[in-house]
């Protein structure tokens, strides 16, 4: 079972019908900085799901763990965002084992290794 840490820039309601565990940062004890989110994910073996460019920069500088799923769908409504992720989830799960960072776009998923 994979564990996913959902960044604060994504909806708290983001849930997928899987056996995986999802934790939203707002459900943790306090408001967390990006550094704290990174360390929490690293210490708790979580994959970060985010729209934040800072995590892309951090993985370039620090490497992994943690792995990152970077949502790059632009500014769309919450329902569209969730549906897009749900539609791509099986492919995301298949690719996250192979790659350190997945960039999720409207029409494609790109994987990078560091």
DRENBA-203958 format. One record per residue (C-alpha): x, y, z. Coordinates in pm, whole numbers, plus 50000, padded with zeros to 5 digits. Example, Ala and Ser with C-alpha at 12.3 -4.5 7.8 and 13.67 -1.06 7.14 Angstrom:
<nodes>
512304955050780;513674989450714;
</nodes>
This chain:
<nodes>
500005000050000;501385033749897;501015064850113;500365098649957;500745132650119;498465157949949;499825193449953;497675222250078;497255236149725;495025206449637;491515200349771;491065182750104;488305163249933;490735147249686;490215110149740;490635081249508;488935047649527;492055027649598;493585008249883;496275034749915;496445058750207;495925096050151;496895122550405;496175159250345;498695182850506;495875203050664;494975172050868;498405171751029;499035191051349;499965224851206;500405245250894;503565231550736;506265247850530;507475230750212;510575219250403;508425203750675;506205186750417;509315173050243;510745159650569;507425144750680;507045126750347;510635114450363;510345101650721;506935085650666;507595070750321;504945092050149;504685103349789;503875140549768;501005151349541;501265188649466;500705217049222;503645235749375;506725242649157;508875244149472;508835206349508;510155202349152;513045225249243;513595206949572;513805172649409;516375186049161;518515199049448;518015171449705;517045140649504;514745114449649;513065103049864;510345114449859;508845109849516;506655137149370;503455137249165;503345172349020;499885182448897;500255206348603;496695209948483;496485247748511;493665266348680;490615244548649;487605238048868;487995213849157;485655188249002;487585188948672;490875185748859;489675155849058;488165138848751;491355143848552;493435128048830;490965099348872;491065092448497;494875090948503;495315073648840;495975038248713;498705051248482;500135072948762;500365042748995;502075022148726;504655049048655;505455061449007;507465030049084;509695036748783;510115074548816;511015098949094;508815126948961;505675124848753;504355155748576;500635152348517;499415172748218;496035173948046;497105150947764;500135132247898;502145120348196;505885126348192;508255108048422;511705119148536;514425100748727;517015118148944;
</nodes>
